Amino acid sequence: MDLPISYDEALEEWERFEQYLIQARYAIRNPKDGLPTEDDFPQVMRRVSSQFAHPEVAKALLLGRIITATPFLMNGGNEHTSRKGFYSCYPLGDVDDSTDSIFDMERDLVSIFQHAGGGGIDVSNLRPRGSIVDHGQGTASGPVSFAKGFSHLSARISQGGKRRGALMIQADWDITDIIDFITFKGDNPGKYTGCNVSVNVTDEKFWENEELLQTIAEYIWKSGDPGLLFTKKSMENTPVLAKYNPVFSNPCGEYLSTKDTACNLLTISLSKCLDAEKDKYLDNVFEAARLAAIAGNEILDMGGFPPVKRIEENTLKFRPIGIGFTGLHHAMNHFDVSYADEHDAPLFAKATQLALMLGSMQGSLDYGEISKEKGKKLKPQQWNKSYVKKIENAAISFVKGEAGDSKIWLERIENVFAPLRKMGGLYNSVTTSQAPTGSISQLLRVACTGVEPYFSMIQSRKVKDIDESWKEFTLVPLEFYAYSGDKLDWISKQTAHEIDPYQQIRILEACQAFNHTAVSKTVNLPASTTVADIRKIMDYARKSNLKGITMFRDSSMEGVLSDHAGKSVETTAFTNMDERSGSTFKWRGPAPLYITANRGDRGHVRELFLNTTKSGSTLHGMSEALGRVISVALQHDYRLVSKIARTLEDISSDGAWHNASLGRCYSIPASLAKVLDKCSENEVENEPEPYVEPSTYSSCPTCGKITMRRSGGCNQCMSCGYSSC
């Protein structure tokens, strides 16, 4: 395949897009006029890196090998802000069943949003709708009523004044109001965009409730919600002791932790770790993760908490850090590993994740020594002994078996786990977490964010800049310019909608093997995916080692994300109008009317013509326009035929039209409805689910277009790149 622009032009586009992101979100602003005082990524990183005492950490930040989360990029070293929040998100746990507790939680969320963070809450403890309250004098409104309020709160309050609030709402699968919880977003498309919702799978009995499973599958198909959190697996596969209940999620589902702790995320760029030799690449991943762990600990000691005392106390007690990576698909391409390869791709992902986990754990140990030298003695966090044994054995087994019995890696495992066993833990309760990254990756010029495959080979973005002007960008991954045409063709077969959903889960599972919290990646599904397909994927995820899963079926909305290299995504397989068969209906009325309905090659109505002959230019033009607009809709999705007919059938005018077989109607639109109903009577049976309004998109607060969709656990605008995370 040919790339649309030269390397120099592509580099210029990335630089322009970076400038937009910096000025819109990350730059310090002049307190007098509110204008950005920083123009590019290096300027931001010079400010941020100056906050760290460890010289190698500062160097790694300047070189883009590691990067902090968005809140620290916005607020680290910013002397002007009075809302200096450093952390991405806060799992706040259960909302207690009282009015005071509910509104206390709202107040805490507002404070968190203002300090550039997001929140995660669980509404399982709220009494069901209709429950008796006030000694029989009233009834409860139920958890979903308050979930809706929390969602609106998140949508109204911005994170650090630069992005919308982010919120995850969890609920146990067996609460009384579970159906209302599952359906409230999907039944109100675009209304409750301030939250993601997930169902806690707390017991194997969940899988015996076929009616519930079917409802969940239907609403995932319809709206991308709910996600599933496998809390039992979370409890069994984390260093955090069970008594601290590490199952409360942040908005993206990649950080399952103790309640009331800060989600302290950092990311390493795999693109900056690449080398000709795979062993050297893994060494670089280990070292970058080690430095990221030191950076995460330094951030904890800087503070930067919202004014919620229990969050600061718990976070400094457990000292959680969550290190992940971005650019996995780029790294695979570098070593000629196909993302679609069922054996080599998971193996590569698992080796990368192991190197990251060991490096982050070594960094935790190193920071303990650094603190001791400075006269501050950190207390080791007690780790779950059974988990420590399991993860150590798994690491040794992997290195001796699939990774080829590397002596240096066996030494690294021993260097990490020997002191861990001796101390009973490390200086951090967890050290790894895989976030979706989003704009963080784009600042690093990584086009395949997090563990995701490339969404498309080339992307076009249109964004509204801070000066209210519109700018367009054509973003081509810079690494593509080093590849041959054959290699580009090879990669084009590995984009998001080309990758089998089960393969996506295999990659997630491979990363989950050596991850202390969870992995955030939405399983991308094509528009043609059925409810039955989603139901099968749910069962597959059940048997995996994942701690959670989110699925997104691409909606039928066109023109959202431009893929210049790939084929256009079709809602159905019936857009070919090379072969037509039609029927023409003659109507008598105030003006002669002919309505022709043409079918495509599968027998569905796909095209309409209205002709009012000599009725005058205005009526003739309006009738022809009506036919053309409906034809566009039906060629987009033939299942709209009934919805269009129901919309037109009640329209009346001051005349009547009559057809010998269809009877009398009182307007041209009503006559058209009769024709649509007649021509769709004998359509093919057993087709996909009936048309449902695309509810997976909502209005973007930055560019205003209805192009916000679920992406990696976050809400992301496919037009301008805005992300809620």
N, C-alpha and C positions, 0 to 999 in steps of 0.2 A: 504494500500500500504506500501511497505518497502522502507526506505530511503537508498541510496546507500553507505553512509559512516557513521561512528560514529559521535557523537556530538563533540568529541575532534578533529577529523579530519576535520569536517565542520568548527569549530572555527579557526583551523590553516589555512584553505583555505581563510576564510574571512580576517584573519590577513595578509596573503601574498598578497591578492588582495588590501587591504588597503595600504600596503607598496608601491605597484606598483603605485596606484593613487597618493599617497603623493609625491613620488619621481618624477613622470612624470609631475605633475601639480602644486601642492600646496607648496612644500618645498622651502624655501629660498636656493639659490645656492651660493656657494663660488665664489666670483667675480674673483678669480685667475684662477680656473680650471673649473668652471661651474658645479661642482658636488653638489648634494643635501646635505644640512647640517642637514636636519630633516628626520627621518625615519618612523615616525608613527603619527597617528592622535592626541594622547595626546600632543606630542611635538608642533604640529601646534596650538592646542587650548590653550596651555600655553602661546605661543607668542601672539595669538589673544586676549585672555581674558585680558591680561595685559594692553591692550589699553583702557579698560573701567573703569570709575570712580566708577560706582555703584557696590557694592560688590556682590549683589544678581545676577546681570547680569553676572558678571565674573564667579560666581559659576555655574549658569545655563549653560553657555557655556562649562565649564570644564566637566560637567556631561553629556553633549550631549542632554540636554532638548531643547535647542534652538541652531541654527547655523546660521551664516551669509551667504550671497551669496558668490560664488566662488571668485570674485575679492577681497573682503576683506580678505578672507582666504589666498589668494596669496600675498597680498600687505600690510595688516595690520601689523604694527610693523616691516616691512622690510626696514631696513636702507640703503640697497644697491640700490634699484630701483630708477630710475629717472622718472618713469612712474607710479606713485602711484595712480591708479584708484581704487575706492572702490565700484563702482556701476555696476550692471549687464547690463543694457541696457538704451537706450535713445530714446524715441519717439521724432523725430525731425520735424514731421509735413510735410507741403507742400513743394515740390520743386518748386520754382518760375520759371516762363517761360522765362528764359534768360540763355544764355551760361555761364555768370558769376556766376549766382545762382547755376547752375548745378555743376560747378566745385568747387564752394565754399562748396557745400554739400559733394562732394567727399573728399575734404580736411578735413572737420570736421569729416567725417566717419573714415578716416585714423587715425586721432588723437584719436578718441573714441576707435577704435580697439586696438591701441597701449596701451591704458590705461585699457585694459581687459574688455571692454564693447562691446555691440552690438547696432545696430541702427534700427530705424523704420522710413520709409519715405513714403510719399504719392505723386504719380506722376500724379494725376488727372488734375492738372493745366497746364501740358505741352501740347502744341498745337498738334493736330493730325498729323499723318504721311501724307505727301503730301500737308500740308498747305503752302500757299504762304508766303515767307519771303523775306527780303531785297528788298522791293518795287517791288516785282514780279520777282526778278532775281534768285530766288532759291526756294526750297521746304524744309519743316521741316522733320526730320527723325522720329519724333514721340516719345511718352513716352516709348514704349517698347524697342526701340533702346537704350535709356538711362538706362532703367531697366536692360538690359543685361550687360551694362557697370558697373552698381553698383554691380551686382551679381559677376562679375569677380573680382572686387575690394575686395569684402568681402572674396572671396575664396583665394586671394593672401596674404592679410594682416592678421597676427595672432593677437589674443586677448592676450595682455600682453606677447606675445612671446611663449604662451603655448597652445593655441587652435585657430582654425580658426575663422575668424570674423563671426558674426551672423547678419542677416539682414532680416527685413520684408519690403516688398514693397506692399503698398495698392493702390487701384484705385477705383473710383466710378463706379458703375455698368453701368452707362449711358454715359460713355465717348465714343467717336467715335471709338477708337481702342480697345474696350473691348474684342473682340474675340481674337485679337492678344495677348492681355495681359493674357487671360485665358490659351492660348495654347502654349505659347513660351517655357515653361519648359517641358511640356509633349511631345511636338513634337521634343525635342532635349534631349533625356534621357542622364543624366550624365554630361551635358554640363553646365547647370546653377545651380550648387549645392550651390552657395554662398548666396542664398536667399530663403525665403518662400514668397508666394504671396497670398494676400487675396483681395476679392472683397467687397467693402463697399456697404451694402444694405441700401441706404439712403431714400428709398421711397417704399410704398406698390406697386407701379406700377411695380417694379422689378418682382413681382410674376405673372404678367400678360404676361410676355415675354417668351412664351413657348420655342422658339428656343434657347434663351439664357440659360434658365434653363436646357434644355437638353444638351447643350454643356458643361456647368459647371459639370453636373452629369457625363458625359462621361470622362471628364479629371480628376475628382476626382477618378473615377474608374481606370483610366489609370496610374495616377502618384501621387495621394494624394494632388495635388494642383488644384484649389485654395481653401483656406479656405473662410468662409463667416464671415464678421463682421457686426453685426446688430447695426448700429450706432444710429438709432433712439432710440432703447432700452437703449443704453449706455447713451445717453443724459438724458433719463428719470429716470435712476436708478443709480445715483451717487451723492455723496455730492458736487461734483465740479459744480460751476455755469455754465450755458449754455454759457455765454459770453466768458468763457475760453476754450470752445470747447473740451471736454475731450474724443475725439474719436480716437486719434492717438495711434497706437499700437507699442509695442516692438516686437522683433522677435518671441516670443512664443505666442503672442495673449492673454496673461493673464493680461496685464497691459495697460488699455486704459486710457489715461491721456492727460493733457494739453501738447502742443508741447514744445520742448526744456526743458524737465525736466528729472532728473535722476530717474531710476527705482531702488529704494532702498529696496531690498527684504531680508526677513529673513524667516526662517522656524522653526516650532516647531515639535518635534518628538512625535507623538501620542504614540509610543511604550514606551516612558519614562513617559507618563501620565497615564498609565494603573493602575487600582486598582480593587480589588474584587467588589467594588460597583460602579455602573454607575454614581451616583451623585458625588462621589469623583473623578472619572475620569474627569468629566466635570469641576469640581473645579480646577483640575490640568491644564486642557487646558486653562482655564481663566487666571490662574496665569502665566503660561508660555507665553501666548500672551501678558500679561501686561508687563512682563520683556522684551520681544522682542521689544515692542514699545519703551521702554526706550532705549534699545540698538540701535534701528534704529535712534532715535533722537541724541544719542551720536555720531553715525557715521556721521550724517549730520554736526554736529558742528566740527568734525575733518577735514572736507573738502574732499580731495581726488577726485577732479574733473579733467577732461581733460582740457587743456588750451583753452576752448571755453567759453568766458565770459558770454554769454547770458544763457548758461546752468546752470552755477553756480548761477547766479542771480535769475533765475526763480525757480530753485530747492529750494534755501533758502527762497524764497518768499512764495512758496506753501508748502514746507516741506512734500512732500509725502513719506509715507512708505507703504510697501506692505507685510503684514505678512500672511503666509499660513501654511499648515501642510503637513506632509508626514506620510505614514503608515496607511491610513484609513482602508484598507482591513484587516490589522493585528488587528486593534482595533475592527473591527466588529467580527472577528473570536473569539477574547478574550471573547466577550459577547454572542457568539453563534448566531450572526446575519448573515444571508446569504447575500452576496453581490447581489445575484439574487432575493432576496425577494422584491417584488414590493411595499410593504408597510413599512416594518421594516427598510430596508436598507436606503431609502431616509430619513426616520424619524431620524435615527441615524446620518446620514451625516448632516442633517439640525441642529440637536441639537449641534453637534460638532462645526459646523461653527458659530452658534449663540454664543457659549461660547467663541470662538476665537475672534469674532467681538467685543463683549462686553469687553473682557480682553484687546484687543488692544486699544480700545477707552479709557478705564480707564488708560492705560499706557500713552496715550497722555496727559490726564489731569494731571497725576502724574508728568510727565516730566516738565510741565508748572510750577508746584509748586517747583520742584527741581531747575529749572532755577531761579525762583524768589528768592529762598533762597541764591543762589550764586550771586545775584545782576544783573542777566540778565533777563529782562522781555520779554517773547515771545508774539507776537501778534496773537490772535486767527484768524484762517482762516474762512472766511465766508462760511457757508454751505447752500446748497439748502434747503429752508424751507419745500417745499412740499415733498422732499425726506426724510427729517428728520421725518416729521409727519408720512409718510408711513412706514418707517422702524421701528419706535417706536411702532406703532400700530400692525405691523406684529409680532414684538418680544413679545409684551404683549399677543396677541392672541395665539401665538404658546405655550407660557409658560402656559397660563391658560387652553388651550385645549389639544393639543397633548402631551405636556410635563408634564401634571399633576398638574398644579397650584402650582408651587413651590414658597414659600414665599421668599426664599433667592434670587432667580433669578429675581423676580419682584422688589426686593430692588436694585439689581445690575442694572437693566434697569433704574430705577429712578435715581440712583446715577450717571449714565452716561448721561442720556438725560436731567436731570434738569439743570445742568451747561451748557450743550450744547445749550439749548434753551435760557438761560440767556445771554451767550456770543455771540450767533449767530453762533457758530461753535466750533471746537476744534483747537489744536495747529498744527494739520496736516490736509492737505486737504483730504487725504484718509489714512486709516490704514490697509486695508486688500487687499490681492491679492493672487491668488492660482497659483503658478509656478509649472512647471513639475518636478523640483528638480534634477533628474538624478543622477550624481555622488555624489551630496550632500547627498542624501539618502543612497547611498552605503557606504559612510564614516560612517554614523550612523548605518550601518548594517541593513538597512531597505530594504527588497526585493520588496515590493509593493510600488513603488514610488508615491508620491503625492496622488491624489485621484484614481489612477489606481488600478485595480485588479492585482493580481499576473499574470505576463505574462505567466509563466509556473511554475510548482512545483519545478523543479530543472534546473539550467542553467549551461551550460559549456561555458567558455570563453577562448579564446586563444589570448594573447596580446604580442606585441613586446615591450620589456622593454627598458629602456634608454641605456643599454649596447648592444642593438641590438639583444639580445637573445630572443627566444620565450618562453613564459611561459603559462601554461594551468591551469585553475582553475575550480573546480566544486563547485558552490555556492548553498548551501542548506539553506533556511531560518532557522535561529537558533530556532525560536519559534516552528517550526514543531516538535522538539524533546520533547516538553511537551505535544504533542497531541497523542491521541489514533489512531490506524489504521483506525477506522471508521470515525474519524474526518478528517483525511487526505484524505480519499476517498470523504468525503463531500466537502472539499475545492477544490479537483481536478475538481469538476464540476462547479467551479466558476472562472476558469482562463479566460484570456482575450478573447479567441475565443469561449468560452462557454457562455459568457454573451451576452444576446440579446442587439443589439444596442440601442433599445428604453429604456432598463433598464439603459444603460450607460448614456443616456441623462437625465433620471430621477434623477440619482445621481448628475450629473452636475447641474441640475436645483435646486436641494435641496441645494447645496453649494452656488449657485448664489444668493439665496434668501437673504443672509446676507453677501454679498461680495461687497465692494465699487467699485471694478474695474471689473475684469472678472476671469474666471476659465479656466486654460489651461489643457485640456485633449483631446487627440486624440481619437475619437470613432473608436475602432479597429473592422475591418470587415474581415471575412474569405475570402479566395481567390475565393470562389464560389459566392460571392455577385455579383449581376448584376447591370447594370446601372439603371434599373427600381427600384431596391431596394434602391439605393442611392437617387434617385429622391424622393421616399417616405420619407426617413429619412430627407431630406431637408425640406419637408412640415411639418414634425413633429417638427423639430427644430424651424420652423417659429412660431408655435403656443406655443412654450415654452417661458420661461423667460431668455433664454440664450442670452448673448451679442455676441456670436460668436460660430462657430462650425468648427472643422477640422475632416476629416475622412480619414482613411487609410485602403485600401483593401490589405490584405496581398498578396504579389506577389507569383508567382509559383516557385520562386527560393528556392531550397532545401539546407539543411545543413547550414543554416545561424545561427539559434539559436537552440541549442540542448535541447530538452525536454525529459529527460529520463523517466519521469513518465507518460507522455501523449502519445497519438497516434500520429504518423507522419501526418503532414498536407499534404493532397493530393490536387493536382491542380484540378483534376476532380474525378468523382466517377467510373472511368472505368479502374483501374489498375489491376483488377483481370484477370489473364491469365490462370486460371485453365481450362477454356473451350476455345478451339481454332477451328477456321474454316479457311482454307486457299486455295490459288490458286498458282499453280506453272507454270511459263512461261519459255518455252525452246527457247533459242536464238542460231542461227547459226552464226559463225564468226571465227576470227583467233583462238579462243579457244571456246569449247562448254561452254555455260553459262546457268545456271538454277537459276531463281529468284523466291523464295517462299515468298508470303506476307500472314501473318496470322492475323486474326481479333480477337479481344476480344469478350466478351459476349454481347457487345452492337453494334457489327458490324463495329467498327472502326479499321483501320490498326494499329497494335500495335507492330508487330514483323516482321523482315526481315531476310532471309537467302540467301546468294549468294554462289554458288558453281561453280567453273571453272574446276572441275574434274582433268584431267591430264595435266593442263596447266603449271605446274611448281610451286615450293614452293613460290616464291615471289609474283606472280600475285594471286595465290590462297589465300595466307595469307592476302594480301591487300584487296581482295574482301570480305573475311570473316570478316575482321576488319570493313570495311565500313558498312556491314549489322548489326554488333553488335552495333556500335556507333549510327546508326539511330534507332535501336530498343530501346536503352536507352532513346533517345530523345522522341520517340513516346509513350513509356510507361510513361514518365514524363508528356507529354501533347499531346494527339492525334491530337490537332488542328494544330500542326506543319507540318502536312503532305504536305500541299500545299507549304509552305515556303521551305521545303526541296527539293521538286520537282523542284521549280523554280531555286533553287541554283544549281542543278545538270544538268538541261536540256541543257545548252549551252556548256557543256564540250565536247571537241572533242579529238580524238587520231588518230593514223595512221591506224586504222582498222574500219570495219563496222560490226554491228551485226544486224540480221534480225529475226523478229518473225512474224508468219503467220497472227496474228490478230492485232499486234501493229505496224508493219511496220519496217522501217530501222532506225537505230541510229548509231552514229559514236563514241561511247565510252560506256563502261560499266556503268558509272554514268548516262549518258543520257538514257540508256535502263532502268535503275532503276527508273528514273523520269517518264517514260512512264507507268511502272507498278504501281507506286504510284497513278498517275492520274486515271488509269483504275480502280484500286481497291477502290478508294474513290468517284467514281461517284455517287453511290447510298447510301451514308451515311445518317444517320438519320437526318431529318430536325428539325428545331426549337431548336438547341443546343445553349449553351452559346455563347457570343460574339466571333468573330474570334480571333485567337491568336495575341497578341500585345507584342512586346518586353518588358520584365520587366523593367520599367523605374523608379521604386520606390527605386532602390538601386543605389548607386554610390560608388566611390572609397574612402576608409577611409584614411585620411592623416597620421594616426598613424601606422596602421598595413598594409595598402596598399591593403587590400582585398575589393572586391566590395560588401560590406555589410553595407553601410550607408543607413539608412531609416528614415522616419519621425516618431518621437515618442514624443507625448505630446507637439507638437509645435516646437521641436528641431530636428536637424539631429543627430541621434545616431547610432554608429556602433554596430551591433548585434554580432560582433565577439570579439572586444577588450574592448567595453564599452565606447569608446571615445564619447563625446557629444559636440555639437557646443554651448551649453548653459552653 
